[in-house]
Amino acid sequence: MKNIYLWVLAIILVSTIACNSSKEKTRINEKLVISANLPFEGIWSRSFELGKDSIAHVYYRVWKDSIQYEMQGPLKVKYIMHKDTFISNDNRWVGKLNDVSYVIFLKNITKDSIVLFKKEVKNKSEAIQMNFPSKEEKSHFSSWNTYYKKNK
């Protein structure tokens, strides 16, 4: 008889945990509004001093399916990240460069400027579940930076 009570208790415990886990997944999925449209398509740039008498120019060229990053100046870099997902309710762009996943968060999107933060992540799941970065947060690649719209 004692074993039956333990089994019933175990079943109730497992059911409760599974139900809470399912609610958490639903809550995460409810906040996701995936969109094909990007409210920040175009060419965005910023310039900054990389060192004494050394100016770097950074460009983000944003298309529906990808983002090209280019740095001109003493340190030259150029690559294209391919879009996997764009979550419009918090302006979260998730994509890949080769087999490496990235998340780009955007805020203060206007017709003339955007504020952008890019971070390498383990996978798409981490990118989707991570909290929106604070204004003080920094990553290996950058901190929050303002980019200005370039006319073609």
Helices and strands as residue ranges (DSSP letters): H 2-30, E 42-51, E 54-62, E 66-72, E 77-87, E 92-97, E 100-107, E 113-121, H 124-129, E 145-150
